[in-house]
Amino acid sequence: MASTTLPSTMKTILQVSRQSTELTSTTAPVPTPSHPDDVLVRVHATAPCAGELNWIVMFPDLFPADKELVPGQDVAGTVVSAPAGSGFAPGDRVYGRIHATRAGAARDYTLPRASELAKIPPSLNWIEAAATPLSALTAWQALFVHGTLDAAAVTKNDAAARERNARVRVLITAAGGGVGSWAVQFAALAGAKAVVAVCGPSKEDAVRALGATEVVNYKETSIEEWVAADPAGRECDLVVEMVGGKTLAGCWVAVRAGGALISIHTPPEMGKPAGLEKELAKSLFFIVEPLGSNLAEISELIEAGRVKPTVDSVWEFADYKKAFERLESGHANGKIVIKVSDEA
C-alpha cells in the first residue's frame, strides 16, 4: 500500500436500480482489494459508454446479482496499491477497461484487475487517457482479432501482413464515433486497400483526416444506394458495424459474399434482409475483452504519434447527468469524458 492515507469515504455515481437508467450522486466507502489481481486506483477521469445503463436489463444473465451499480468502465488514474509481480507500482499512471460485471470508475477510487491495465503513454493527459480504452480495444479486436486485417502490419511493420491487408476493403459504420474513429485509424495504419467511413455530414472532414479513403454520408445516401452505384467496385471484404437496424441491413448489402461482417451492436444474422442469398466467411457479434495486453500495443502506437483518441467533450463530476445526456444523444464526435479528480 502507498504511504498516502486513504479517506474512509468517497464520492460516487450510482445507478439507482438494475431496472432504471436514473443516476444519483452519493458517498460510499473506499473499496478494498479482495481479488488477487485487484489494483486500487485513484481515479482522475472516466468515460461512460452509450447504452451501458441498459446492459443489465438487456443481458441479465451476464451480470452477478451483487454487482455494485457504478457506471463508467473506462478508467484513467494513479495506482495506490498493486499485487506483487503485477508490473504496476504505487504512483504509476494507468488506464484500462474494467469488466462490465464489476463496479466502474465513476468514483474517486476503483478496482481494476492488473490484466485490464496498461501504463498511460507519457504523451496522453488524463482526459485523453480516459477516452481511449473501450473504444480503442473494441476497434482493435473488431479489425485484428475477429476481423480479417493482420495486426502484424502495424505492430511489427511486417511486409507480408501489409501486402495481405492491401487486398482488403474495409467499411466502418458510425465512423465518427468513439469506436469508429479508432477503427478508421487502425484500418488505415494497417494498409487496408480502402477505408470506407459511414457517418453524418458534420463528421466527413474528421474521418478523412483520420485516414478514411471514401466517405458515405448516410443522411444523403443509404449504404444500399451507395453500393448499387458500383457493386463490383464498392463491395467490401470486411465490415465493422456499430449501429444496428437499417444500417445493419445495409451492411449485408455492402459486404461481399465470402467476406466478414463484425458487429458490436446486434448479432448480424438478426439484420440480414429477407430474401438476400449471401453466405459470409464470418458473421459475428462480440463483446470487447478488457485486455491490458492489447492496450499496451495500442499505447506504443499512441506514443509514436501514429494514432490518437478523439474527445467530444469533457464534463465536471457534478454535471454527470448532462454528460450522459450528451452521450445518449447519439451525436458525439468521439468520447464523452467525466473529470473525477481536480487533477484531470
C-alpha positions in Angstrom: 0.0 0.0 0.0 1.2 3.5 -0.8 2.0 5.7 2.2 -0.8 8.1 1.3 -3.5 7.9 3.9 -6.8 7.0 2.2 -10.1 8.7 3.1 -12.8 6.5 4.6 -15.4 7.6 2.1 -15.5 8.9 -1.4 -17.9 10.5 -3.9 -19.5 8.1 -6.3 -22.2 7.9 -9.0 -24.7 5.1 -8.8 -27.4 3.7 -11.0 -30.4 3.7 -8.7 -31.5 0.2 -9.6 -30.9 -2.6 -12.1 -34.2 -1.7 -13.9 -33.6 2.1 -14.0 -31.3 4.3 -16.0 -31.6 7.0 -13.4 -28.3 8.1 -11.8 -27.6 9.6 -8.4 -24.5 11.0 -6.7 -23.7 9.8 -3.2 -20.9 8.8 -0.9 -19.6 5.3 -0.3 -16.7 3.5 1.4 -13.4 3.4 -0.4 -13.2 -0.1 -1.9 -10.8 -2.7 -0.6 -8.9 -5.1 -2.8 -10.5 -8.6 -2.5 -9.2 -10.4 -5.6 -5.6 -11.5 -6.0 -5.3 -9.3 -9.1 -7.1 -6.2 -7.8 -5.3 -2.9 -8.3 -6.5 0.0 -6.2 -6.6 3.1 -8.4 -7.3 6.7 -7.6 -9.5 7.8 -10.5 -8.8 11.0 -12.4 -11.2 10.6 -15.2 -13.7 8.1 -16.7 -15.6 7.8 -20.0 -19.1 6.2 -20.0 -20.3 4.1 -22.8 -23.5 4.6 -24.8 -26.2 2.2 -23.6 -24.4 1.0 -20.6 -27.2 1.8 -18.2 -29.4 -0.7 -20.1 -26.9 -3.5 -20.2 -28.2 -5.4 -17.1 -31.8 -5.2 -18.3 -30.8 -6.4 -21.8 -28.4 -9.1 -20.6 -29.4 -10.0 -17.1 -27.8 -13.4 -17.1 -24.3 -11.9 -17.7 -24.3 -9.8 -14.5 -23.9 -11.1 -10.9 -26.7 -10.2 -8.6 -24.4 -8.3 -6.3 -22.8 -6.1 -8.9 -22.2 -2.6 -7.5 -24.0 -0.3 -9.9 -21.2 2.2 -10.5 -21.0 3.2 -14.2 -18.0 4.3 -16.3 -16.0 1.1 -17.0 -13.1 3.1 -18.6 -10.6 4.4 -16.0 -7.6 6.7 -16.1 -5.9 7.1 -12.7 -3.0 6.6 -10.4 -2.1 3.3 -8.7 -2.5 3.3 -5.0 -1.6 -0.3 -4.4 -1.0 -3.3 -6.7 -0.2 -7.0 -6.2 3.4 -8.1 -6.2 4.5 -9.2 -9.7 1.7 -7.3 -11.4 4.0 -5.0 -13.2 2.4 -2.0 -11.5 3.5 0.1 -8.5 2.1 2.9 -6.5 2.2 6.2 -8.4 2.0 4.6 -11.9 -0.3 6.4 -14.3 -2.6 3.6 -15.7 -5.6 3.2 -17.8 -7.9 0.4 -18.8 -11.3 -1.1 -19.2 -12.9 -2.6 -16.1 -15.0 -5.6 -16.9 -18.7 -4.7 -17.1 -19.6 -7.3 -14.4 -17.8 -5.2 -11.8 -18.2 -1.6 -10.5 -16.9 1.1 -12.8 -14.8 4.2 -12.3 -17.3 7.0 -11.8 -16.0 7.3 -8.2 -12.8 8.5 -6.5 -11.3 5.0 -6.2 -11.9 1.8 -8.1 -10.6 -1.7 -8.5 -9.5 -2.8 -12.0 -7.6 -6.0 -12.3 -3.9 -6.0 -13.3 -4.8 -7.8 -16.5 -7.1 -5.0 -17.6 -4.5 -2.2 -17.2 -1.7 -0.7 -19.2 0.6 2.3 -18.4 -0.6 5.5 -19.9 1.7 6.8 -22.7 3.5 9.9 -21.5 2.0 12.0 -24.3 -1.6 11.5 -23.1 -3.2 13.6 -20.4 -5.9 12.2 -18.1 -8.8 13.2 -20.4 -7.3 11.6 -23.5 -6.3 8.5 -21.5 -9.9 8.0 -20.2 -11.2 8.4 -23.8 -9.0 5.5 -25.0 -9.6 2.0 -23.5 -13.0 0.8 -24.5 -13.1 2.4 -27.9 -9.6 1.6 -28.9 -9.8 -2.0 -27.7 -13.1 -2.6 -29.4 -11.8 -1.3 -32.7 -8.6 -3.3 -32.4 -10.4 -6.5 -31.7 -13.0 -6.0 -34.4 -10.4 -5.5 -37.1 -7.5 -7.7 -36.0 -8.8 -10.3 -33.6 -12.2 -11.1 -35.1 -11.8 -9.3 -38.4 -9.5 -10.2 -41.3 -6.8 -7.5 -41.1 -3.4 -8.6 -39.9 -2.1 -6.6 -36.9 1.5 -7.5 -37.7 1.4 -4.8 -40.3 1.0 -2.3 -37.5 2.9 -3.9 -34.6 5.8 -5.4 -36.4 5.8 -3.5 -39.7 5.5 -6.9 -41.4 5.6 -6.5 -45.2 3.7 -9.7 -45.9 0.9 -8.7 -43.5 0.8 -5.3 -45.2 0.5 -7.0 -48.6 -2.4 -9.1 -47.4 -4.1 -6.1 -45.9 -3.7 -4.2 -49.1 -6.3 -6.6 -50.7 -8.9 -5.9 -48.0 -11.6 -3.2 -48.5 -13.0 -2.2 -45.0 -16.3 -0.4 -44.3 -16.9 1.1 -40.9 -20.2 2.5 -39.7 -20.5 5.2 -37.0 -17.1 6.2 -38.2 -17.0 9.5 -36.4 -17.9 8.0 -33.0 -15.7 6.7 -30.2 -15.0 3.2 -31.6 -15.3 4.2 -35.3 -12.7 6.9 -35.1 -10.2 4.3 -33.8 -11.3 1.7 -36.4 -10.7 4.2 -39.2 -7.2 5.0 -37.9 -6.2 1.3 -37.3 -7.5 0.2 -40.7 -5.6 3.0 -42.5 -2.5 2.3 -40.5 -2.7 -1.4 -41.3 -2.6 -0.6 -45.0 -6.2 -1.6 -46.0 -7.0 -1.3 -49.7 -9.8 1.1 -48.8 -11.3 2.5 -45.6 -14.9 3.4 -46.2 -16.3 5.6 -43.4 -20.1 5.8 -43.0 -21.0 9.0 -41.0 -23.1 12.2 -40.9 -22.1 15.3 -42.9 -20.6 17.1 -39.8 -18.0 14.3 -39.4 -16.8 13.9 -43.0 -13.7 16.1 -42.7 -12.8 14.5 -39.4 -12.9 10.9 -40.7 -10.9 11.8 -43.8 -8.3 13.3 -41.5 -8.1 10.0 -39.6 -7.5 8.0 -42.8 -10.8 7.3 -44.5 -10.3 6.9 -48.3 -14.1 7.0 -49.0 -17.0 8.6 -47.1 -20.7 7.7 -47.2 -22.9 10.4 -45.8 -25.8 8.3 -44.6 -28.1 11.3 -44.4 -27.9 11.8 -48.2 -27.2 8.2 -49.4 -28.0 4.9 -47.9 -25.4 2.2 -47.8 -27.6 0.2 -50.2 -27.8 3.1 -52.7 -24.0 3.7 -52.4 -23.2 0.0 -53.2 -25.8 -0.2 -56.0 -24.0 2.6 -58.0 -20.9 0.3 -58.4 -21.4 -3.1 -56.8 -18.2 -4.6 -58.2 -16.1 -1.7 -57.0 -17.7 -0.9 -53.8 -18.5 -4.2 -52.0 -16.2 -4.6 -49.0 -14.3 -7.6 -47.7 -14.6 -6.6 -44.0 -17.5 -4.6 -42.5 -17.4 -3.3 -38.9 -20.9 -2.4 -37.8 -22.0 -0.4 -34.7 -25.5 0.9 -35.3 -27.9 -1.9 -35.9 -31.4 -1.6 -37.5 -31.4 -0.3 -41.1 -27.7 0.3 -41.0 -27.0 -3.4 -40.3 -29.3 -4.4 -43.2 -27.3 -2.1 -45.4 -24.1 -3.7 -44.3 -25.3 -7.1 -45.5 -25.6 -5.5 -49.0 -22.1 -3.9 -48.7 -20.2 -7.0 -47.6 -19.1 -9.3 -50.4 -20.0 -12.9 -50.5 -17.4 -14.8 -48.5 -16.5 -11.6 -46.6 -16.7 -10.9 -42.9 -19.3 -8.8 -41.0 -18.3 -8.0 -37.4 -20.8 -6.2 -35.2 -20.6 -4.7 -31.7 -24.3 -3.8 -31.7 -26.5 -6.6 -32.9 -25.9 -10.2 -34.0 -25.5 -9.9 -37.7 -28.0 -12.6 -38.7 -30.8 -10.6 -36.9 -30.4 -7.9 -39.5 -30.0 -9.9 -42.7 -32.5 -8.7 -45.2 -35.2 -11.2 -46.1 -34.5 -13.0 -49.4 -30.8 -12.0 -49.5 -28.9 -15.1 -50.5 -25.4 -14.3 -49.5 -23.0 -16.5 -47.4 -20.2 -15.0 -45.4 -17.0 -16.5 -44.2 -17.8 -14.9 -40.8 -20.7 -13.0 -39.3 -20.1 -12.3 -35.6 -21.3 -10.2 -32.7 -18.8 -9.8 -30.0 -18.3 -8.0 -26.6 -14.9 -6.5 -26.1 -12.4 -8.2 -23.9 -10.7 -5.8 -21.5 -7.2 -6.9 -22.2 -4.3 -4.7 -20.9 -2.0 -6.6 -23.3 -3.9 -5.2 -26.3 -4.0 -1.8 -24.8 -0.2 -1.9 -24.3 0.2 -2.5 -28.0 -2.1 0.5 -28.8 -0.1 2.6 -26.3 3.0 2.1 -28.3 1.2 3.4 -31.4 -0.1 6.4 -29.5 3.3 7.3 -28.1 4.8 7.0 -31.6 2.2 9.6 -32.8 0.5 7.1 -35.2 -3.0 7.1 -33.6 -4.8 9.3 -31.2 -8.0 9.4 -29.2 -10.9 11.6 -30.2 -12.7 13.5 -27.4 -16.1 15.0 -27.9 -16.5 16.9 -24.6 -15.3 17.0 -21.0 -17.7 17.3 -18.1 -17.2 18.1 -14.4 -18.2 15.3 -12.0 -21.2 17.4 -10.8 -22.5 17.5 -14.4 -22.6 13.7 -14.8 -26.3 13.7 -15.8 -25.6 16.2 -18.7 -22.6 14.1 -19.8 -24.9 11.0 -20.1 -27.5 13.1 -21.9 -24.9 14.1 -24.4 -23.7 10.5 -24.7 -27.2 9.2 -25.4 -27.9 11.9 -28.0 -26.0 9.8 -30.5 -24.3 12.8 -31.9 -21.0 12.8 -30.1 -17.8 13.2 -32.2 -15.6 10.9 -30.1 -15.8 10.2 -26.4 -17.6 11.9 -23.6 -15.2 12.2 -20.6 -16.1 12.9 -16.9 -13.5 14.5 -14.7 -13.4 12.8 -11.3 -10.4 14.4 -9.7 -9.3 18.1 -9.7 -6.1 17.0 -11.4 -7.9 15.9 -14.6 
